[in-house]
Amino acid sequence: MRSLFEPRFIGNLRFSQDAAGVIKEGYDKFKHTVFKFVRNDADIVVLSAKYVEELRALPAGIVNPTLAHAHNLLGRHTNMNIIMTSDLHFRTIQSKLTPNLGFLSKPMQDELIFAVENEFPFCEDNWAVIKPYHLVLKLVSRMSARIFVGLLLCRNHEWLETSVQFTENVFVTVVFLRFLPTWLHNMASFFIPWTWRGSAYIRKAKKLLVPEIQRRRSLWHSTPPDNPGKVDLVTDNLLSWMMQNAKGHENDPAFLAHLEVVISLASIHTSQMSAVHVLYDLATFPDYVEALREEIRNTMKEDGGWQKSSYSKLRKLDSFIKESQRINPPSMLSYHRVVCQDHVLRDGTKLAKGAHIAMAVSAIQNDPEVTSSPEVFDGFRYYKMRQQPGQSHLHQFATTERTLLNFGYGKNACPGRFFASLEIKIILIKLIMDYDFKLSEKGGRPANLRAHEFIFPNPEGQLLVKRRDAEEAFAF
């Protein structure tokens, strides 16, 4: 808010039209302290990155990240408030999904091969036009479904439509309602189609998943597993693990079905956006492609074929993905918290109860004091940083740092970031090795779309694609 006398709707309009400018203006003036700007749904208090560690140590009873996530996604109107009633998804991803990623890479690879065969255009001899946003969305939704609900449901078109369309409707609802004052949200959400569609997809998810949950429970009761500690690639998936970890009301099949859709939203949004941005950037900076292919070939040669441990050796690819995200973050704000009780930080900064706090993640990671020459796209920036003594385990796409907050930081960092990293790499390895990509004749890199603080790859952006020679084909 530039002035105490500036009407709130003017401040919100400025932010909705030029969030990057509003945040940069505030960051440039107050990056070592605090600044505030107006959004129709809240006043957002933006803190300096110097407070990251102090906030990380505070309990949820003082600063709550879950309340902030639900508020950011307008949970009352988008069916996202379920995350405030349970942390089952968080617990299960941490205790089951992430520790078993090595075993889960094989079914993910299999599903990608199936998806590419069914979704990619025929382009053996000629260049074909594709829209990566929509094409990658199909690949990601199929791969995520394979791990989240299992083989029986992952190719069910109703489930695929539900998981994809629910995600789309949530973000459209949020973007639209953010233009309106909060006192109009209840009335507007009753009339706009996206809220109705979102609720309809939750009902469809329950119709699909509740019988499956009941079937699995019946099967478990009749034939207990021989070795409960062993991962079974046929029967083990996120849904089964959530059923095993559920307590109290979390055991309700309808609750589990609803939560599955919400988890799909987080996975599909993160993986799809990042993979599409990388494809746009590879087409924009084609000189990187051969170096990435060489790294993949060398890794296969060293490992005697593709192994589940091979992914961690692709340091150049990991660096390129991370650099792409630095330039194209999913949001210009991160590290959101709602202050649940008045609190004073160590330097005397007062946080008032009810305040929505965040950090300017994009401005921070593009600050020349944090990233040298931030205006330059350097796909191997983080690869070179990891070559330095004592740095080999740092600067990875899925790791969190005090000045790289896209996934948050500390114990409340996004638990699914390791799954997303693996999923993105599986997709990119296959596409980089099997296909050539180039920008369409319409011009340069498709421009990102911005809505409030959110950044999306252009849904209508086009690339040209052609399959490479058969002898270059990649086999997991």
N, C-alpha and C positions, 0 to 999 in steps of 0.2 A: 504494500500500500504506500504510494508515494506521498500522500498527504492525509491528515486526519479528516479532511473534508471531502476526500474522494469517495464517491458512492461505491458501495460494495460491488454492485454489478459491473461497474467500470473496471475495478481491480480484477475481478474474475474474468471479464472479457479479455483483458490484456493477457492474463495467464493462459487462457484457453487458446488464444491466437498466437502467442509467442512465449510459450513456457521457457524455452531455451534462453531467450533474451532476459526474461524476468529473473530466472535463477542465476544467470551469469552476472547480471547487474548486482544482485545481492551478494554473490560470492566474491566478486572483485572488490567490493567495498568492505565486506565483513567476514572474510574467510577464516579469520582467527578468532571470531567471536560468534555472534548470533544475529540472524535476521529473520524477518517474517514476511510472508506474502499471503494474499487472499485467494482462497478457492471457495466456490459457493458452498461447499459442504463443510468447510473448516478453515480456520486460520492455521497455516502450516509454519511451524517454528523450525528453522533450519539451523542446525548446530555445526560447529567446526569439527573437522576430523580429529582434532586433538582430544575430543571427548569419547572416542570410540571405546577405549579400554575401560574407562570409568562407567559408561553405560552398560557395557558387556557384563560387568560385575554386579549390576543392580538386579534384584529379583523381579519376577513378573508382577508382584504385588505393588511395585513402585512404577516401573515402566513396562508396559505389556505389548509385545510384538503381535500377538494373535488378535487382540482387539484392533490394532492398527491395520492389519491385513484385511480383516472383515470390514472395517470402515472404508478402506480404500476401494474395495470391490462392492461397496454398497450392499452388504450382505443381506439386509432385510428385503431387498428388491431383486436379488440375483440368486437366491437359494444358497448363498455362501456362508450364512451365519452358523451352519453346522460345525464349522471349525472351532467355534467358541464353546461347543459342548463336549468336545473330546479331542485328545491328542493321539488317538489310535493310529492314524496315518503316519504321524511323526515317529511314534515308537516303533511301528512295524518296518518302516523304511530304514530306520537306524539299526534295528536288531536283526532284520531278516534280509531285506532287499540288498542293501549295500554290502554286507559281508558275503553274499552269494553271487555278486556280479560276475565273477570268473566262471561260474557254472552257467549263468544265464546268458552269456555272450553267444553260445551256440544256438539256442532257439531264436535269439534276436537276429543272428546272421541268416538263419534259415528263412525267417519271415521276411527279411529284406529281399532275399533272392526271389521269393514268391511274389512280393509286392512289385519289384522292378519288372518281372516278367509280365505282370498283369496291368501295370499302370503306365509304363514308359512307352512312348511312340516308337514305331518301327523307323529306324534311322541307320540302317546298315550302309547305305551308299550315298545318301544325301543328307544335308543338314535339315533338321526339323525344328520348328518353333515350339518352345515350351514356356509355360508360366510357372517358374519354380515354386512360387508361394503355394499354389494349389497342388502341384505334383508332390512336393516334399511333404505337404500336409497329409497326403494319402499314405506315404511311406511311414511317416512317424506314427500316425494313428494305428496302423496295422502292427508295427513293431511294439508299440506301447501296450496295445491290447493283448498281444501274445504273452507278455510278462504280467500284466495286471489281472487278466481274467482267464487266461489259458487258451489252449488250442481249440477247444470246443466252441468258444464264443468269439475268438479274435477275428474270424472271417465272416461273422454274422453281420450283414450289411446294416441291420437295424442298430446294433451296438456301435458300429463304426460311425454311423450317422449321428447317433446320440452323443457320443463323446466329442465329436468334432463340432457339431452345431451348438451344443451347450456352451462350449468355449467361445464360439463366435458371438452368441447372444449375450453372454455375460459382458464382454468388452463393449459391444454396441450399446447395451443398457447403461453401463457406467459412463461412457463418453457422452451419451445423450443427456442423462440426468444431471451430470456435472454442469451443464449449461444452465440449469434451473436452480432457483433458490430451494433450500431444503424443505421449506413448508409446502412446496408444490410436489415433492417427490412421491408422496403417497397417492395423490390424485393422478399424477402423470403416469406412474407405473401401472395404474389400473387400466389405462387406455393404450399405452404403447404396445406394439405387438411382440417386442423382444422379451418382455417379462413373461408374457403368457407362453411364449414358445419355450423359454427356459424352464418354466414349471412343467410344461408338457414333456420335455425331454427327461426330467427327473422321474416323472410317472412312468415313462417308457423304460427307463433304466431299471426301475423297480419291477416292472412286468417281466423284464428279461432276466434279471439277476436273482430275484427272490426264489423262484423255483430251482435255480441252479444251486443256491446256497442251501436250500432244504435238501436237495439231492445229495450234495456233498456231506452234509451232516448225517444223513441216513446211511450213507456208504461208510463213513467213519465208524458209526456205531456197530455196523454189522461186520466190518472187516478192518480192525485197527491196523495201522502200519507196522510192518515187521521191524523197521529201524527208524524210530521217530526223529533221530538226529540227522539222517541222511537226506540230501536234496534229491528229489525225484523230478526230473525235467519234464515229465508228463503231467504230474498232478500238482506240483508245487508252483504257486504263483502268488501274487500279492493278495488276491482275494482270499485264498486259502490261509495265508499267513495272518491276515487280519482276523479271520474267523478264529484262529487259534489264540491270538493275543487279546481278543475282545473280553471286556469285563462289564458286568451289569447291563445297562441299557445298550451298550455297544453290540451286544449279541443279537439285537433286533435285525432280521434280514433286510427290512426296509431301510434302516439306518446304514447298514453296510453298503447297500446298493447306492444310496445317495452319496456316501463318502467316496465310493469308487469313481463316480462321475467327477467329483471335485478334484481328486488326485489326477485324473486324466487331463483335466484342464491345465494343471500346473505343468505336467510333463509335456503335453502337446505344445503349449505356448512356448516354453523354454527351448525345446529341441528344434521345433520347426523354425522359429524366428532365427535362431543362431545358424542353423544349416543353410537357410536361404541367404542370409547376409554373407556367409562364407562363399557360396556359389557366385553371388554378384561380385564379390571382391576378387575371386579367382579369375573371373572373366575380365575384370577391370585391370588386374595386374597379372597377366598370363605368364610372366617370366618366373613366377614361383612354382608353376605346375610341375615342371620336370624335376625340380629339386624334391618336391613332395613325393613324386612317383619313385624317385631313386631311393628315398628313405624307406618307402614301403617295400621295394624290391630287396634292399639290403637287409631289412628286418626279417623278411621271409627266408632269405638265404642263411642268415645267422641262426635262426630258430628251427631250420629244417622244415619249413612249412609254417602256416599261420597257427599260432598258439594263443591261448587266452592271455598269456603274459606279454604278447607282442604289442598290445595297444600302448602300454606304458613306455615303450621305447620310441614312439613316434613323437619326438620332442619338437620337431619342426612343424608338424601338423598341429600339435597342441598349441604352439606359439601363434600360428596363423589364426586359429579359432579365437584365441584370447585377444589378439590385436583387433580382429574384426569386431569383437564385442566391445572393446574399448571405444572404437569409433562409433559403433551402433548399439549402445546398450538398450535393453528392453525398456528401461525407464531412466529418466534423468534424476530421480530421487530413489533412495533406498534407506535401509536401516531405520524403518518406521517404528515408532513406539507411541502408545497413548499413555500419558502420565496419569496414574491411578491415585496418587496422593501428592500433596505439595512436597517438593524435594529441592534441596539446595546442593548444587555441585561444589566440588572442592574449591573452585576459584570464586565462589560466591554467586554464580549464575543461578537464578531461581527458575524452577520448572513448576508451573501452576497445575494443579489437578485439572484433568480434562484436556490439557494441551496435546496436540498432535505434533510430535517432533519427527524429524527426518534429517538425512544428510544429502548434500548435492553430489551424488556419486559421479555423475558425468563430469561436472566441473572439477571435482577433486582429481579424478584420474587423467584429466586432460590439462592439469595445471603444470606448467613448465618446471616447477619445483618438485613435482612428483614424477613426471614423464618427460624426458628430454625430447625436444622437437615434436611436440604432440600433434602438430599439424601434418606430420609426415606419416604415411602408412608404411610401417616397417613390419612385414609379416613374420620376420624372424627376430623381432625385438626381444621377446622373452626367451627364445632359444639361446640367444647370445648372453643374456643375463644369467641363465642357468649354467653357462660354461665357466662362470667365475667361481673361484674357490669358496666352498661352503654354501653355494647357492643352488646346487643341482636339484634339491628337493623342493625348491620354492618356485614361484612365478608360473604355476601351472593353471590351466583353465579352471579346474575344479577347486583349487585351493583359495582360501580367503586371506586377505591382508588388510591392514588398517587403512590403506589408501585405495583398495580395490574392493568395493563393497557391493558388486552386482548380486552376489549370493548372500549378502549379509556378512556377519562375523560372529565368531564365538559359538556358544552352545545352541543358539537359536538360528544359526546359518541354515540356509536351505538344505534339508537332509537329502533331497533328490538330485543334488548337483553332480554326484558321481555317476548316477544312472544316466543323467542327461549327457554328460561328457562321453560316456561309452556309446550311447545311442547315436550321437552326432558323428563320432569317429567312424562307427560301422558304416553309416550312410555315406560319408565323404570318401572313405577308402574305396568303396565299391564304385562310386560315381567317378572319382578321379582316375581310377585305373581303367575303367571300361568305356569312358566317354570323353570326348573333347567338347569343351564349351567355349562359346565366344559371345560377345555382346551382339545384340540384333542390330540391324542396319538403321534402326530408329535413333541411335545416338549412344550416349555414355551409360554409366551405371544408373539403373532405375532409381529415382529419387525416393528416399524414405518418406513415409507418411507419419505425421505427428498429430497427436490429439492429446491436449493437456500435457502431462509429463511423459506420456507413453510414446515410444518410437516403434513403428512397424515397417518391415520390408514391404516394398510396393507390391500389392496383390496382383496388379495388372502388368507388372514388369515382365519382359520377355528375354529369353536367351535362346541362342541357336545351339543345338546339340547334335552330335553324330557319334555313332558307336565306333570304337577303335577296332583295329584288326583283331581277329580271333585269337591270335597267339599272344596278344597283350591282355587277354581277359583275366580277371582276378578271381581266384578261388579261395574261399576261406578254408 
